[in-house]
Amino acid sequence: MHILALDHAVLRANDLAAMTDFYTRVLGLGLDREVPELGLVHLRAGRSMLDLISVSGKLGAPGGAAPGSEGRNLDHLCLRIEPFDEAALRARFAAHGVALSEVHDNYGAEGRGPSVYLQDPEGNVVELKGPSGA
């Protein structure tokens, strides 16, 4: 067996519509498919997927308590972006009222490179990572 890449990550959501709006409109992921009877939204992140499931839906309900300030369902999700233009990123997210962290030099799948952190509407941390050596 050989692992090729991360296929998808799944976040449980209290407000599926708000989370879908944030990840599509604010972050720019593509809406790939919706399965309302399961409370499931598939979002396209390049070659990978981010799935959102409603905590009250068929898939999300067995996961227990909903995400909140007392506990999250994931430490953070990292999305590889290009280009990494700090000024453009700050302008884009400021227009949506989303704060970005300072730039960090982090290690990832392609090596060290710049990244910033933000939070989605339910407090999940998202890292936006630029190219190695940028």
HELIX and SHEET records of a PDB file:
HELIX    1   1 LEU A   16  ASP A   21  1                                   6    
HELIX    2   2 PHE A   22  VAL A   26  3                                   5    
HELIX    3   3 PRO A   36  LEU A   38  5                                   3    
HELIX    4   4 ALA A   61  GLY A   63  5                                   3    
HELIX    5   5 GLU A   86  ALA A   94  1                                   9    
SHEET    1   A 4 HIS A   8  ALA A  13  0                                        
SHEET    2   A 4 SER A  48  SER A  54  1                                        
SHEET    3   A 4 LEU A  40  ALA A  45 -1                                        
SHEET    4   A 4 GLY A  30  VAL A  35 -1                                        
SHEET    1   B 4 HIS A  76  ARG A  80  0                                        
SHEET    2   B 4 VAL A 125  LYS A 129  1                                        
SHEET    3   B 4 GLY A 111  GLN A 119 -1                                        
SHEET    4   B 4 HIS A 104  GLY A 108 -1                                        
END                                                                             
